[in-house]
């Protein structure tokens, strides 16, 4: 039987009118029109000027203006915004403390952007999505669920992982990764049997370090999101669900 926690999470998704609208919106619509249409629903329900996802402050702490930040942070933000088409709110929220901003994203790059090891980008985002769901982190589930959809080229599995990874359509290798990640997430004792389980699926101890480190880093990220009451950008909700509008030359 599903736990009450899982049932509550599933009900929130199934009965969320925003997501119900997403399911009925044509996947052939372009990205901007989809966002505009979603916001029009918010206008109808809450009055003119309402926005479904951005009416809530980015953080409960002060968010500095980008132009007032150190040059290296501005450059990092500009690079991300140019690549993504928007600036994820985590950059804005963590900019409140520049030294911690730099430390967090340095570790993020070392783990998530490394090209060695057996974990794919989709594997890494799957770990973040599953462990963040366990930690009830709205921001990370929405943002990294979006990245999982993109890297896996699968519009469905990320939502399944966010609700209950044990019943998601995953292969045995993915299940072994998440078993290990969730044990780290819950601070359970790690034994040799954990490593043996990973080895049966072609994952060595360096891969185990990566899995555990990602779970650990995002335990920090989840808790900072709770502390700051960080909210996902509206763009994340549709990423990987509908085609993005191509940039005009």
One Martini backbone bead per residue (centre of mass of N, CA, C, O) as a GRO file, in nm:
protein
  249
    1UNK     BB    1   0.099   0.034   0.020
    2UNK     BB    2   0.070   0.356   0.005
    3UNK     BB    3   0.176   0.623   0.135
    4UNK     BB    4   0.059   0.921   0.246
    5UNK     BB    5   0.283   1.088   0.116
    6UNK     BB    6   0.247   0.983  -0.174
    7UNK     BB    7  -0.054   1.043  -0.203
    8UNK     BB    8  -0.033   1.348  -0.159
    9UNK     BB    9   0.156   1.405  -0.396
   10UNK     BB   10  -0.028   1.294  -0.617
   11UNK     BB   11  -0.273   1.476  -0.562
   12UNK     BB   12  -0.137   1.745  -0.618
   13UNK     BB   13  -0.088   1.681  -0.918
   14UNK     BB   14  -0.372   1.578  -1.019
   15UNK     BB   15  -0.523   1.858  -0.892
   16UNK     BB   16  -0.362   2.051  -1.055
   17UNK     BB   17  -0.466   2.291  -1.277
   18UNK     BB   18  -0.201   2.344  -1.421
   19UNK     BB   19  -0.147   2.045  -1.508
   20UNK     BB   20  -0.412   1.996  -1.649
   21UNK     BB   21  -0.357   2.205  -1.868
   22UNK     BB   22  -0.100   2.077  -1.981
   23UNK     BB   23  -0.238   1.811  -2.079
   24UNK     BB   24  -0.431   1.977  -2.293
   25UNK     BB   25  -0.197   2.096  -2.424
   26UNK     BB   26  -0.041   2.127  -2.701
   27UNK     BB   27   0.277   2.003  -2.796
   28UNK     BB   28   0.294   2.199  -3.060
   29UNK     BB   29   0.328   2.429  -2.907
   30UNK     BB   30   0.486   2.692  -2.820
   31UNK     BB   31   0.645   2.804  -2.547
   32UNK     BB   32   0.528   3.093  -2.512
   33UNK     BB   33   0.230   3.024  -2.554
   34UNK     BB   34   0.206   2.837  -2.313
   35UNK     BB   35   0.273   3.041  -2.093
   36UNK     BB   36   0.053   3.245  -2.169
   37UNK     BB   37  -0.183   3.049  -2.125
   38UNK     BB   38  -0.133   2.988  -1.828
   39UNK     BB   39  -0.160   3.287  -1.736
   40UNK     BB   40  -0.456   3.321  -1.831
   41UNK     BB   41  -0.569   3.137  -1.616
   42UNK     BB   42  -0.482   3.314  -1.380
   43UNK     BB   43  -0.651   3.562  -1.461
   44UNK     BB   44  -0.930   3.420  -1.444
   45UNK     BB   45  -0.899   3.328  -1.138
   46UNK     BB   46  -0.728   3.604  -1.003
   47UNK     BB   47  -0.685   3.812  -1.213
   48UNK     BB   48  -0.539   4.065  -1.332
   49UNK     BB   49  -0.182   3.993  -1.332
   50UNK     BB   50  -0.167   3.708  -1.286
   51UNK     BB   51   0.055   3.438  -1.187
   52UNK     BB   52   0.111   3.111  -1.140
   53UNK     BB   53   0.445   3.111  -1.053
   54UNK     BB   54   0.539   3.442  -0.989
   55UNK     BB   55   0.385   3.561  -0.726
   56UNK     BB   56   0.613   3.455  -0.571
   57UNK     BB   57   0.876   3.494  -0.410
   58UNK     BB   58   1.194   3.385  -0.449
   59UNK     BB   59   1.263   3.502  -0.155
   60UNK     BB   60   1.294   3.581   0.198
   61UNK     BB   61   1.544   3.707   0.098
   62UNK     BB   62   1.753   3.906  -0.031
   63UNK     BB   63   1.774   4.020  -0.377
   64UNK     BB   64   2.008   4.099  -0.577
   65UNK     BB   65   2.132   4.288  -0.810
   66UNK     BB   66   2.324   4.196  -1.065
   67UNK     BB   67   2.489   4.471  -1.101
   68UNK     BB   68   2.596   4.441  -0.782
   69UNK     BB   69   2.774   4.216  -0.851
   70UNK     BB   70   3.021   4.039  -0.907
   71UNK     BB   71   3.164   3.967  -1.204
   72UNK     BB   72   3.168   3.651  -1.190
   73UNK     BB   73   2.860   3.628  -1.133
   74UNK     BB   74   2.756   3.769  -1.381
   75UNK     BB   75   2.885   3.579  -1.586
   76UNK     BB   76   2.743   3.325  -1.495
   77UNK     BB   77   2.452   3.425  -1.538
   78UNK     BB   78   2.475   3.500  -1.838
   79UNK     BB   79   2.545   3.217  -1.939
   80UNK     BB   80   2.288   3.076  -1.843
   81UNK     BB   81   2.080   3.265  -1.981
   82UNK     BB   82   2.178   3.217  -2.271
   83UNK     BB   83   2.132   2.905  -2.272
   84UNK     BB   84   1.823   2.896  -2.139
   85UNK     BB   85   1.652   3.192  -2.143
   86UNK     BB   86   1.705   3.191  -1.826
   87UNK     BB   87   1.712   3.255  -1.469
   88UNK     BB   88   1.751   3.074  -1.217
   89UNK     BB   89   1.655   3.125  -0.887
   90UNK     BB   90   1.905   3.010  -0.741
   91UNK     BB   91   2.097   3.240  -0.822
   92UNK     BB   92   1.944   3.469  -0.682
   93UNK     BB   93   1.926   3.358  -0.392
   94UNK     BB   94   2.241   3.287  -0.343
   95UNK     BB   95   2.350   3.587  -0.390
   96UNK     BB   96   2.330   3.687  -0.093
   97UNK     BB   97   2.603   3.488  -0.080
   98UNK     BB   98   2.880   3.484  -0.260
   99UNK     BB   99   3.063   3.263  -0.133
  100UNK     BB  100   2.841   3.040  -0.133
  101UNK     BB  101   2.779   3.047  -0.428
  102UNK     BB  102   3.060   2.956  -0.525
  103UNK     BB  103   3.075   2.690  -0.367
  104UNK     BB  104   2.827   2.550  -0.477
  105UNK     BB  105   2.896   2.571  -0.793
  106UNK     BB  106   3.163   2.424  -0.777
  107UNK     BB  107   3.044   2.151  -0.685
  108UNK     BB  108   2.839   2.119  -0.903
  109UNK     BB  109   3.040   2.106  -1.138
  110UNK     BB  110   3.212   1.865  -1.035
  111UNK     BB  111   2.959   1.664  -1.053
  112UNK     BB  112   2.756   1.744  -1.305
  113UNK     BB  113   3.004   1.812  -1.535
  114UNK     BB  114   3.144   1.564  -1.544
  115UNK     BB  115   3.309   1.313  -1.776
  116UNK     BB  116   3.336   1.102  -1.567
  117UNK     BB  117   3.214   0.804  -1.554
  118UNK     BB  118   2.884   0.632  -1.568
  119UNK     BB  119   2.717   0.877  -1.541
  120UNK     BB  120   2.462   1.038  -1.657
  121UNK     BB  121   2.274   1.312  -1.678
  122UNK     BB  122   2.012   1.159  -1.624
  123UNK     BB  123   2.103   1.017  -1.368
  124UNK     BB  124   2.158   1.271  -1.200
  125UNK     BB  125   1.869   1.390  -1.219
  126UNK     BB  126   1.733   1.150  -1.090
  127UNK     BB  127   1.862   1.177  -0.813
  128UNK     BB  128   1.759   1.460  -0.752
  129UNK     BB  129   1.457   1.404  -0.780
  130UNK     BB  130   1.426   1.175  -0.569
  131UNK     BB  131   1.559   1.316  -0.317
  132UNK     BB  132   1.384   1.574  -0.327
  133UNK     BB  133   1.118   1.432  -0.279
  134UNK     BB  134   1.193   1.324   0.003
  135UNK     BB  135   1.246   1.648   0.087
  136UNK     BB  136   1.019   1.834  -0.026
  137UNK     BB  137   1.139   1.987  -0.297
  138UNK     BB  138   1.011   2.189  -0.518
  139UNK     BB  139   1.238   2.313  -0.680
  140UNK     BB  140   1.408   2.052  -0.750
  141UNK     BB  141   1.187   1.883  -0.880
  142UNK     BB  142   1.115   2.079  -1.108
  143UNK     BB  143   1.397   2.147  -1.226
  144UNK     BB  144   1.518   1.842  -1.243
  145UNK     BB  145   1.285   1.718  -1.391
  146UNK     BB  146   1.331   1.881  -1.647
  147UNK     BB  147   1.621   1.776  -1.700
  148UNK     BB  148   1.543   1.480  -1.719
  149UNK     BB  149   1.363   1.504  -1.966
  150UNK     BB  150   1.584   1.606  -2.155
  151UNK     BB  151   1.814   1.385  -2.118
  152UNK     BB  152   1.607   1.131  -2.160
  153UNK     BB  153   1.372   1.184  -2.363
  154UNK     BB  154   1.135   1.188  -2.130
  155UNK     BB  155   0.807   1.292  -2.023
  156UNK     BB  156   0.741   1.077  -1.771
  157UNK     BB  157   0.954   0.964  -1.558
  158UNK     BB  158   1.000   1.211  -1.374
  159UNK     BB  159   0.717   1.205  -1.247
  160UNK     BB  160   0.741   0.924  -1.127
  161UNK     BB  161   0.988   0.981  -0.947
  162UNK     BB  162   0.850   1.213  -0.781
  163UNK     BB  163   0.635   1.018  -0.655
  164UNK     BB  164   0.752   0.694  -0.722
  165UNK     BB  165   1.031   0.522  -0.795
  166UNK     BB  166   0.938   0.219  -0.745
  167UNK     BB  167   0.706   0.257  -0.996
  168UNK     BB  168   0.883   0.330  -1.207
  169UNK     BB  169   1.014   0.328  -1.543
  170UNK     BB  170   1.280   0.131  -1.470
  171UNK     BB  171   1.575   0.002  -1.459
  172UNK     BB  172   1.797  -0.179  -1.272
  173UNK     BB  173   2.019   0.031  -1.267
  174UNK     BB  174   1.846   0.269  -1.169
  175UNK     BB  175   1.753   0.131  -0.906
  176UNK     BB  176   2.033   0.103  -0.781
  177UNK     BB  177   2.096   0.402  -0.769
  178UNK     BB  178   1.847   0.481  -0.587
  179UNK     BB  179   1.901   0.305  -0.347
  180UNK     BB  180   2.165   0.442  -0.273
  181UNK     BB  181   2.072   0.740  -0.265
  182UNK     BB  182   1.848   0.699  -0.043
  183UNK     BB  183   2.038   0.602   0.180
  184UNK     BB  184   2.195   0.861   0.191
  185UNK     BB  185   1.958   1.056   0.233
  186UNK     BB  186   1.884   0.885   0.517
  187UNK     BB  187   2.148   0.800   0.670
  188UNK     BB  188   2.234   0.521   0.613
  189UNK     BB  189   2.405   0.247   0.641
  190UNK     BB  190   2.699   0.168   0.469
  191UNK     BB  191   2.772  -0.123   0.288
  192UNK     BB  192   2.900  -0.372   0.093
  193UNK     BB  193   2.623  -0.439  -0.036
  194UNK     BB  194   2.592  -0.176  -0.188
  195UNK     BB  195   2.833  -0.212  -0.381
  196UNK     BB  196   2.745  -0.485  -0.496
  197UNK     BB  197   2.488  -0.385  -0.628
  198UNK     BB  198   2.628  -0.191  -0.826
  199UNK     BB  199   2.826  -0.397  -0.963
  200UNK     BB  200   2.594  -0.561  -1.108
  201UNK     BB  201   2.562  -0.268  -1.292
  202UNK     BB  202   2.857  -0.135  -1.357
  203UNK     BB  203   2.929   0.001  -1.067
  204UNK     BB  204   3.159   0.168  -0.898
  205UNK     BB  205   3.306   0.346  -0.643
  206UNK     BB  206   3.310   0.612  -0.798
  207UNK     BB  207   3.009   0.607  -0.857
  208UNK     BB  208   2.921   0.601  -0.563
  209UNK     BB  209   3.033   0.873  -0.492
  210UNK     BB  210   2.859   1.032  -0.689
  211UNK     BB  211   2.587   0.953  -0.578
  212UNK     BB  212   2.636   1.051  -0.284
  213UNK     BB  213   2.719   1.346  -0.350
  214UNK     BB  214   2.457   1.430  -0.483
  215UNK     BB  215   2.273   1.372  -0.244
  216UNK     BB  216   2.426   1.566  -0.051
  217UNK     BB  217   2.414   1.835  -0.204
  218UNK     BB  218   2.088   1.826  -0.226
  219UNK     BB  219   2.038   1.841   0.072
  220UNK     BB  220   2.134   2.129   0.086
  221UNK     BB  221   1.955   2.252  -0.133
  222UNK     BB  222   1.682   2.177  -0.007
  223UNK     BB  223   1.727   2.339   0.259
  224UNK     BB  224   1.765   2.615   0.124
  225UNK     BB  225   1.488   2.619  -0.008
  226UNK     BB  226   1.331   2.613   0.256
  227UNK     BB  227   1.456   2.861   0.393
  228UNK     BB  228   1.386   3.064   0.134
  229UNK     BB  229   1.137   2.981  -0.035
  230UNK     BB  230   1.191   2.864  -0.308
  231UNK     BB  231   1.101   2.915  -0.655
  232UNK     BB  232   1.012   2.820  -0.951
  233UNK     BB  233   1.029   2.868  -1.261
  234UNK     BB  234   0.799   2.859  -1.511
  235UNK     BB  235   0.975   2.717  -1.731
  236UNK     BB  236   1.011   2.432  -1.596
  237UNK     BB  237   0.719   2.309  -1.639
  238UNK     BB  238   0.775   2.279  -1.976
  239UNK     BB  239   1.024   2.139  -1.986
  240UNK     BB  240   1.019   1.860  -2.203
  241UNK     BB  241   0.707   1.882  -2.316
  242UNK     BB  242   0.781   2.108  -2.520
  243UNK     BB  243   0.883   2.282  -2.768
  244UNK     BB  244   1.116   2.500  -2.828
  245UNK     BB  245   1.186   2.803  -2.926
  246UNK     BB  246   1.356   2.917  -3.177
  247UNK     BB  247   1.605   3.103  -3.258
  248UNK     BB  248   1.658   3.389  -3.418
  249UNK     BB  249   1.883   3.507  -3.661
   0.00000   0.00000   0.00000
